[in-house]
């Protein structure tokens, strides 16, 4: 899994909607509204769209790598899990 990080959650939601539409979501056969659900950074206003390597596309009629729907600039800017962790996207919650 990679993530496309954008300046705001709203921008991430909009891009996720565009990607979902390009893949044929929402689709009448499924209750799934989006191919990808954006997340919000816990301490700043950024948003990120998860970009899966194997996601069903109703348009292609098969599994596709979502990155193939991104621009070359977006593809070059994708974050991996280690980068997301170091940027504070998934902070550890202390156990009680």
N, C-alpha and C positions, 0 to 999 in steps of 0.2 A: 504494500500500500504506500502510495505517495500522497502528498497534499499540495494543492495549489493555494498559496497564502495570498490573500488580498487585503487591501487597506481597511475594509469595513466588513462587518457581518452582512450588511445589505448587499454589498458588491459580491460577496461569496454566494449569497442566496440567489442573486440574479444570474451569476455564471452557472450555478448548479441547475437552475431552471433551464438555461440555454442548452446545457449538455444533456439534460434529461429529455428535452424536446427533440434534440438531434437523435436520441436513441429510441424515440417512440413512446415516451412516458408523459403523462399517465396513459395507460392502455386499458381498454374495456375488459380484457380477460383477467386482469389482475387488480388488486386493490392498491398496488404500489404506485404512489404518486410521482416519485422521483427515483432516478438511478443512483443519486448520491445525496446525502443529507449533510449540509455544511455544519461546521462547529465554530464556536466563538472562543477566542483567547480569554483565559480567566482574568487577566489583569490589564489588557489594553483592548481597543475596539476592533482589532483585526478579526477577520474570518478566514476559514480555510475549507476548501472543497476536497474531500477524499477522492482520490483518483485510483480506481481499482484496475488491476491487470486482467481481470476476467469477470466482466459484467455483461449480463444479457442485454442485447440490443434488439428491440422489435423491428427496427428498420433493417438491420443486417440479417435478422433471423438467426443469430448465433451469438456466442460470447465474443466480446471484443475487449481490447485494451483501451480504456477510456482516454489514455494519453494521446491516442491517434486522433482524437477530436479536438485537441488543443493546438494553439498556434505554436510555432517553433520557439517563440519567446517564452510562452507559458511552460512548454516542455523543459526548457533549460532552467527554469526557476523552481521546479518541483522540489519539495522538501522530502527527505526520507525520515524514518522514525527517530533516528538519533538527532537529527537537526530539529525536529519538532520537540523532542524532550529537552534539548539544551536551550531552546527558545521559550521554555516554560508552558508549552501547550497542555501537557499532561502532568500537572504537579502531583506529587505523592501526597496522599491524605494520611496523616498520622493515625495509627491504630490506638484505640483506647485500652 
